[in-house]
């Protein structure tokens, strides 16, 4: 199977376009305030009332914007750009920002994280028509900084599991977005929180991972975040301790089994493979870079295990496992998976350079 982005860009573009224009079915997570609170999703969320639910709509808009910058067939580029311009208007984004401010726990932290990533993508896009949308994101970024700061300052512990509320995954996307957008205070807040929440972790029990509907590896998501925060001289010893229990053949390194592809929870496991593929590549890349900087044994874990080698060796198997479902017929898969696949492909190509 060809794992290069160029082989999948057109297919992913068609999926993204279908998703960001499909209004129903839509799983609204709006908390009604009374019998007259009956607004349609598009009234509550004029930017993100597609692609089955709010957070999936956000990250499929991110994928659409990313694909335009990457380069796709001209007809698809024009259609995608037109939809993004219509959905991501300043007026629509102001409505979304107001909703987040009024409901401060809504989509925490997963939806926040993808929205920060989308804002950063638009701001830095090489496509002028996409980059022109950046000013409209100002109120969104302001409220996200407020919400994230309030959240981490008020929480003594992170959430460590493999679905939406995972703290490490959310913080990583927020950190990347904050750095791109020049939100230095927010980036510093995330860096400080990462050290406080995860800096002393060691011996992560990878053998315990994978429940029946995870789409994240809690351990790899955490290590991926710490990689982005710590300098090589700190990350290498942290990783040696953290990966002390990782062994060849562990389930975390092998593709999942999805027996019912029509089950919306089971298909999370396709996303698990894709998200693990991206995280594994970035972690292995960081460990090898640390070795290159003279941090001896950076990629070696407990009992002399070559952590970087294990992660790198598993990444292509994991990436290949979830790709077909990203462009398949089942909407429970296609409304979100391609964004994780694209992220993993980018990590793969970065590591190959």
ABEGO torsion letter per residue (X at the ends): XBABAAAAAAAAAAAAAAAAABAOBBBBABBBAEAABABBAAAABAABABGGBAAAAAAAAAAAAAAAAAEBBAAAAAAAAAAAAAAABAAAAAAAAAAAAABAABGOAAAAAAAAAAAAAAAABABAAAAAAAAAAAAAAAAAAAAAAAAAAABABBBBBABAABAAAAAAAAAAAAAAAGBAAAAAAAAAAAAAAAAABBGBBAAABGBAABABBAAAAAAAAAAAABBAAAAAAAAAAAAAABBBGBAAABBBBBABAABAAAAAAAAAAAAAAAAAAAAAAAAAAAAAAGBBGAABBBGGBBAAAAAAAAAAAAAAAAAAAAABABAAAAAAAAAAAAAAAAAAAAAAX
